[in-house]
Amino acid sequence: MSFDKRIQKIHELSQALRKNKGKIVDLAVRDLCFTVKDNAKEVDLAADRLLMFDEVTDSLKERLPLGGTGSRVSLVLSYNGSAWVNTAITSIFVVGNKVTVKFSSKAPHVMALTESMYQPIFGRDVVFYKGSGKTFLEESLRSPEVSTVVVFGFDANVKPYQAAFEKTGKKLVFEGPGQDPFIVFPDADLGLALDDLMASKFAYAGQTCTAPKRIFIHQSIYEEFLARFVERVKRLVVGDPADTKTDVSAVASDLAVRRLRTQLKEATQEGGEILTGGRIEGNLVWPTVVKNCTDEMLGMKEEVFGPVAFTTTFLTGEEVIGRARNHKYGLRAAVHGGEQAQKAAAALRGEPYCHPVPDYTFGKFGTVSCNEPRSASWKGAFIVKAVGGYGYSGWIWETSEGRFQIKQGPKLLSLETSEAA
């Protein structure tokens, strides 16, 4: 199939997403409890983003599948998405790969609808796997047809497979968690910073890898910032995801809810103060702001996958850079302010594209925004913008010239599953 034909099919998929928007939204509400608001925005964004492949025609047109013509890529998707996943699938397909897709077991109806959209457009070039994730990985490692495995998931579930990938010589591209720092200096535009924090923290009830997780506010503006933040958080509507007025709905993962309970309990025992929220009923977690957190608290060390904001203060740029870097995850960082913020952003930013490293590299971040909302810094992700992190937030395992290596940093799935002609 020619490259132009593949682009045409992606355009057809964009149209199918728009045509099925109502069904996608309804099923994502049913399967994942994501709000109508969040799902509707996601479908529109994904449909628009697919058309951005037109911008990369020259760079991708001559590339070939990594395993040769007819090779297949296995793709494991996380549960936190209904439509954005199409950008990952098509990024792999556009360079000539066949793709086998494993949806999260939490989204069976979303997967069935997605499969019904793909089949008439892509045929057997994109197929959907119905078994368990563990079995899927093991079958992918054994299959001579599979050149690469791409996984969106949790690092602890993937790291045990390193020896298997070394033995088979297959490539792994992993996209994982974040515990992203959000840093506000005293000369920041507080309105802009608050808008960014509200939009990125509470979308999908906080269930995104790139949501701010560790919120550092300069001590001189801490009280003012928190007062304004809490006022806005209290206005969020909590409840039924099918209600168009709802801003925050239930957390889909029971494990995430258990972790949130533990994180909040420990924070209050260690001197943290809940300013608003803190209420959990079943899987419904009320938007919560915690004051006076320390870096040793679980909510600052572990990924927070829910609508809970752990906040802390800092005094100097050097201090907050050091604290932000002292973490196992390095996906994204956001900084707001003037000259000091620019310096902090530069210190946190990793290389522009993934590169070989001697071992997992901590203290750098794959995406760093400065006075820019997440929607802008993530625009075109997986298509025209390389994304991915350092540490345990993401990596590549591959064997090159007989040597196994690790790569870290932002990446494009289209480039990492193909090679130059």
Legacy VTK file of the C-alpha trace (Angstrom):
# vtk DataFile Version 3.0
C-alpha trace
ASCII
DATASET POLYDATA
POINTS 421 float
0.000 0.000 0.000
1.353 3.417 -0.936
2.018 6.119 1.626
-0.629 8.355 0.019
-3.176 5.550 0.397
-2.321 5.207 4.085
-2.816 8.957 4.571
-6.166 8.689 2.806
-7.243 5.951 5.227
-6.262 8.113 8.188
-8.414 10.898 6.776
-11.305 8.443 6.537
-10.754 7.527 10.186
-10.889 11.210 11.158
-14.271 11.445 9.442
-15.447 8.264 11.175
-14.528 9.710 14.581
-16.604 12.806 13.898
-19.516 10.716 12.601
-19.450 8.466 15.682
-18.712 11.195 18.229
-21.960 10.700 20.125
-21.463 6.928 20.386
-17.820 7.290 21.486
-18.811 9.763 24.198
-21.661 7.588 25.464
-19.538 4.427 25.599
-16.591 6.171 27.284
-19.009 7.454 29.919
-20.307 3.882 30.328
-16.942 2.089 30.396
-14.635 4.627 31.987
-16.870 7.159 33.794
-15.170 10.027 31.966
-17.412 13.067 31.666
-19.322 14.063 28.566
-17.291 17.300 28.563
-13.916 15.555 28.549
-14.898 12.910 26.021
-16.462 15.348 23.571
-13.313 17.493 23.600
-11.138 14.422 23.151
-12.991 13.199 20.068
-12.780 16.614 18.399
-9.100 16.927 19.267
-8.257 13.448 17.977
-10.138 13.979 14.713
-8.265 17.251 14.137
-4.937 15.792 15.167
-5.164 12.939 12.646
-5.200 15.512 9.856
-1.798 16.744 11.078
-0.178 13.766 9.353
-0.345 15.909 6.226
2.380 18.055 7.813
4.884 15.181 8.076
4.505 13.628 4.631
8.031 14.526 3.490
9.730 13.086 6.593
7.774 9.807 6.664
6.989 9.021 3.025
10.151 7.018 2.317
10.359 5.149 5.613
9.881 1.388 5.859
8.541 -0.844 8.662
11.283 -1.778 11.118
10.806 -5.488 10.570
10.349 -5.250 6.806
7.239 -5.313 4.659
4.404 -7.177 6.348
5.814 -6.884 9.856
3.476 -6.148 12.720
3.647 -3.912 15.804
1.873 -4.900 19.015
0.312 -1.943 20.825
-0.910 -2.043 24.442
-3.118 0.889 25.414
-3.919 2.328 28.841
-7.512 2.883 29.971
-7.346 6.663 30.262
-8.582 7.600 26.826
-11.306 6.946 24.300
-10.258 8.786 21.126
-6.656 9.971 21.562
-5.571 6.319 21.242
-6.222 6.625 17.507
-3.217 8.932 17.193
-0.976 6.194 18.604
-2.442 3.509 16.329
-2.151 5.596 13.172
1.349 6.842 14.037
2.478 3.214 13.799
0.358 2.399 10.748
1.383 5.438 8.682
4.913 4.105 8.076
3.657 0.787 6.714
3.316 -1.377 9.810
0.436 -3.698 10.464
-0.862 -3.136 13.998
-2.400 -5.405 16.625
-4.100 -3.357 19.336
-4.789 -4.418 22.934
-7.316 -2.124 24.633
-7.652 -1.931 28.389
-10.116 -4.451 29.797
-11.887 -1.464 31.376
-13.097 -0.288 27.950
-14.715 -3.253 26.137
-17.489 -1.232 24.515
-15.147 1.543 23.404
-12.899 -1.094 21.850
-15.803 -2.768 20.041
-16.905 0.543 18.547
-13.330 1.423 17.584
-12.923 -1.953 15.899
-16.148 -1.396 13.949
-14.763 1.896 12.636
-11.389 0.427 11.687
-12.479 -2.772 9.946
-14.033 -1.214 6.803
-11.137 1.252 6.464
-8.055 -0.767 7.429
-9.154 -4.382 7.059
-6.578 -6.774 8.536
-3.873 -4.104 8.665
-5.193 -3.029 12.089
-6.729 -5.739 14.286
-7.820 -5.879 17.905
-6.752 -8.426 20.512
-9.343 -9.731 23.000
-7.145 -11.636 25.470
-5.202 -10.545 28.563
-2.327 -8.099 28.505
0.109 -10.668 29.909
-0.779 -13.214 27.231
-0.580 -10.541 24.547
2.962 -9.595 25.558
4.096 -13.204 25.694
2.597 -13.990 22.278
4.172 -10.842 20.814
7.599 -11.888 22.089
7.212 -15.301 20.450
5.752 -14.139 17.139
8.257 -13.828 14.237
5.860 -11.347 12.634
6.155 -8.796 15.473
9.121 -6.427 15.268
8.188 -3.988 18.013
5.990 -3.819 21.082
4.624 -0.434 22.186
3.179 -0.252 25.694
1.288 2.521 27.457
1.142 1.476 31.090
2.817 1.218 34.479
6.584 0.840 34.698
6.559 -1.866 37.384
4.495 -4.110 35.105
6.933 -3.782 32.194
10.415 -3.772 33.755
10.382 -7.547 34.472
10.313 -8.192 30.704
13.741 -6.695 30.007
15.539 -10.044 29.800
12.919 -11.379 27.388
13.363 -8.415 25.047
17.149 -8.762 25.219
16.862 -12.457 24.366
14.503 -12.034 21.416
16.086 -8.838 20.076
12.674 -7.259 19.706
12.197 -3.558 20.354
10.092 -2.164 23.185
8.770 1.394 23.240
7.325 2.199 26.662
5.243 5.221 27.649
4.545 5.355 31.377
3.548 7.382 34.425
4.407 10.883 35.493
4.562 12.675 38.824
4.921 15.999 37.102
6.112 19.112 38.956
4.128 22.337 38.549
6.222 25.306 39.665
5.014 28.877 40.238
7.481 31.695 40.897
6.428 34.950 42.618
6.486 36.989 39.382
4.227 34.573 37.523
0.955 35.537 35.889
-1.185 33.885 38.549
-4.288 33.922 36.378
-2.485 32.006 33.627
-0.948 29.589 36.122
-4.302 28.911 37.781
-6.047 28.402 34.442
-3.358 25.900 33.433
-3.501 24.080 36.764
-7.289 23.791 36.804
-7.529 22.572 33.215
-4.705 20.051 33.432
-5.223 18.785 36.985
-8.935 17.973 36.964
-9.623 16.824 33.399
-10.584 13.114 33.416
-10.808 13.382 37.225
-7.018 13.704 37.294
-6.460 10.430 35.414
-3.815 11.580 32.948
-0.090 10.896 33.011
0.673 14.548 32.250
-1.534 16.076 34.936
0.373 18.205 37.488
1.103 16.040 40.517
3.670 17.884 42.678
2.660 21.527 42.970
5.462 23.867 44.107
4.397 27.448 44.930
6.853 30.144 46.050
6.413 30.822 49.742
5.767 34.550 49.218
2.604 33.853 47.168
1.566 30.511 48.659
-1.382 31.732 50.718
-2.747 33.962 47.946
-2.369 31.252 45.306
-4.021 28.591 47.451
-6.932 30.868 48.336
-7.639 31.504 44.661
-7.054 27.865 43.767
-9.398 26.530 46.460
-12.094 29.018 45.464
-12.049 27.665 41.904
-11.845 24.016 42.969
-14.952 24.416 45.130
-16.893 25.502 42.056
-16.235 22.238 40.214
-19.355 20.112 39.732
-18.922 16.545 40.967
-21.189 13.703 39.957
-22.741 11.806 37.060
-20.375 11.685 34.053
-23.379 11.635 31.683
-24.546 15.043 32.987
-23.187 17.800 30.740
-22.713 20.029 33.813
-20.350 17.575 35.546
-16.664 18.538 35.731
-15.330 15.670 37.871
-16.687 12.121 37.874
-15.614 8.835 39.452
-12.094 7.430 39.153
-12.141 4.348 36.927
-9.432 2.367 38.719
-10.112 0.762 42.102
-6.357 0.584 42.675
-5.993 4.327 42.061
-8.739 5.044 44.593
-7.068 2.854 47.220
-3.806 4.685 46.668
-5.534 8.065 46.971
-7.076 7.022 50.298
-3.658 5.969 51.599
-1.947 9.104 50.276
-4.494 11.421 51.900
-4.475 9.561 55.218
-0.696 9.681 55.424
-0.558 13.355 54.399
-2.870 14.442 57.227
-1.000 12.289 59.728
2.284 13.935 58.701
1.092 17.545 58.977
-0.675 18.148 55.672
-3.921 20.120 55.774
-6.887 19.396 53.514
-8.278 22.778 52.446
-11.158 21.409 50.401
-12.348 17.955 49.384
-10.901 14.857 50.990
-14.211 13.058 50.612
-14.264 9.653 48.883
-17.444 7.661 48.315
-16.901 4.469 46.365
-14.802 5.582 43.407
-16.038 9.165 43.504
-13.209 11.364 44.777
-14.094 14.987 45.462
-11.565 17.517 44.089
-9.060 17.969 46.877
-6.311 20.467 47.732
-3.706 19.540 50.352
-1.505 22.209 51.956
1.949 21.956 53.552
3.077 18.746 51.879
6.617 17.434 52.119
8.609 15.580 49.487
8.619 12.460 51.676
4.823 12.096 51.583
3.376 9.342 49.413
1.365 11.901 47.456
4.615 13.551 46.360
6.533 10.317 45.732
3.941 8.038 44.088
1.886 8.787 41.008
-1.364 10.540 41.968
-4.004 9.272 39.536
-7.024 11.274 40.618
-8.350 14.787 41.411
-6.081 15.450 44.384
-3.554 18.305 44.404
-0.609 18.005 46.804
0.986 21.427 47.287
4.174 22.670 48.909
6.326 25.811 49.128
9.856 26.699 48.013
12.182 29.647 48.546
14.791 29.639 45.759
15.142 28.507 42.175
18.007 26.198 43.059
15.924 24.561 45.783
12.889 23.857 43.603
15.003 22.583 40.698
16.715 20.117 43.006
13.452 18.947 44.530
11.701 18.636 41.165
14.587 16.575 39.788
14.745 14.258 42.798
12.210 11.765 41.481
11.964 8.481 39.580
9.534 9.919 37.001
10.433 12.534 34.401
7.577 12.928 31.931
6.552 16.591 31.930
7.192 19.734 33.983
5.394 23.083 33.932
6.960 26.333 35.127
5.380 29.777 35.459
7.221 33.053 36.045
9.962 35.323 34.697
13.729 34.946 34.432
14.031 32.427 37.275
11.309 30.325 35.695
13.167 30.326 32.376
16.317 29.114 34.131
14.405 26.400 35.960
12.775 25.211 32.748
16.169 24.978 31.035
17.609 23.001 33.953
14.746 20.498 33.887
14.541 20.024 30.127
16.088 16.914 28.572
17.223 16.367 24.991
14.817 17.210 22.143
14.693 13.582 20.969
15.334 10.193 22.543
18.952 9.046 22.716
21.014 6.159 24.092
21.759 6.313 27.826
24.029 4.086 29.950
21.146 3.484 32.364
17.820 5.037 33.338
18.396 8.777 33.632
16.684 10.668 36.446
16.239 14.396 36.962
15.318 15.373 33.397
11.910 15.748 31.768
10.806 14.968 28.231
8.467 17.947 27.913
8.942 21.219 29.786
6.545 24.127 29.331
7.189 27.669 30.544
4.222 30.054 30.779
2.382 27.817 28.351
-0.701 25.683 29.011
-0.532 21.930 28.654
-2.842 22.087 25.636
-0.166 24.074 23.784
2.883 22.099 24.912
1.189 18.789 24.007
-0.239 19.943 20.655
0.401 17.401 17.905
1.662 14.759 20.325
2.521 11.414 18.654
2.195 12.965 15.186
4.341 16.085 14.794
5.544 16.432 18.392
7.818 13.893 20.039
6.732 13.041 23.586
8.015 10.734 26.287
10.081 10.930 29.403
13.121 10.007 31.443
13.614 7.787 34.456
10.749 5.330 34.742
8.350 7.538 32.767
9.353 6.006 29.461
12.130 4.274 27.611
13.118 2.200 24.599
14.811 -1.193 24.715
16.447 -2.194 21.458
19.264 -4.279 20.062
21.457 -2.368 17.609
24.451 -3.962 15.867
24.239 -6.870 18.289
24.242 -4.702 21.396
21.286 -4.151 23.708
20.700 -0.523 24.663
18.308 1.788 26.490
17.129 5.075 25.011
15.243 7.826 26.817
13.585 11.115 25.975
10.786 12.315 23.668
9.960 10.037 20.755
7.683 9.612 17.761
6.104 6.197 17.356
6.253 6.591 13.583
10.054 6.914 13.641
10.671 4.311 16.347
8.722 1.599 14.497
10.323 2.262 11.101
13.672 2.863 9.414
15.014 4.923 6.547
14.654 3.338 3.121
LINES 1 422
421 0 1 2 3 4 5 6 7 8 9 10 11 12 13 14 15 16 17 18 19 20 21 22 23 24 25 26 27 28 29 30 31 32 33 34 35 36 37 38 39 40 41 42 43 44 45 46 47 48 49 50 51 52 53 54 55 56 57 58 59 60 61 62 63 64 65 66 67 68 69 70 71 72 73 74 75 76 77 78 79 80 81 82 83 84 85 86 87 88 89 90 91 92 93 94 95 96 97 98 99 100 101 102 103 104 105 106 107 108 109 110 111 112 113 114 115 116 117 118 119 120 121 122 123 124 125 126 127 128 129 130 131 132 133 134 135 136 137 138 139 140 141 142 143 144 145 146 147 148 149 150 151 152 153 154 155 156 157 158 159 160 161 162 163 164 165 166 167 168 169 170 171 172 173 174 175 176 177 178 179 180 181 182 183 184 185 186 187 188 189 190 191 192 193 194 195 196 197 198 199 200 201 202 203 204 205 206 207 208 209 210 211 212 213 214 215 216 217 218 219 220 221 222 223 224 225 226 227 228 229 230 231 232 233 234 235 236 237 238 239 240 241 242 243 244 245 246 247 248 249 250 251 252 253 254 255 256 257 258 259 260 261 262 263 264 265 266 267 268 269 270 271 272 273 274 275 276 277 278 279 280 281 282 283 284 285 286 287 288 289 290 291 292 293 294 295 296 297 298 299 300 301 302 303 304 305 306 307 308 309 310 311 312 313 314 315 316 317 318 319 320 321 322 323 324 325 326 327 328 329 330 331 332 333 334 335 336 337 338 339 340 341 342 343 344 345 346 347 348 349 350 351 352 353 354 355 356 357 358 359 360 361 362 363 364 365 366 367 368 369 370 371 372 373 374 375 376 377 378 379 380 381 382 383 384 385 386 387 388 389 390 391 392 393 394 395 396 397 398 399 400 401 402 403 404 405 406 407 408 409 410 411 412 413 414 415 416 417 418 419 420
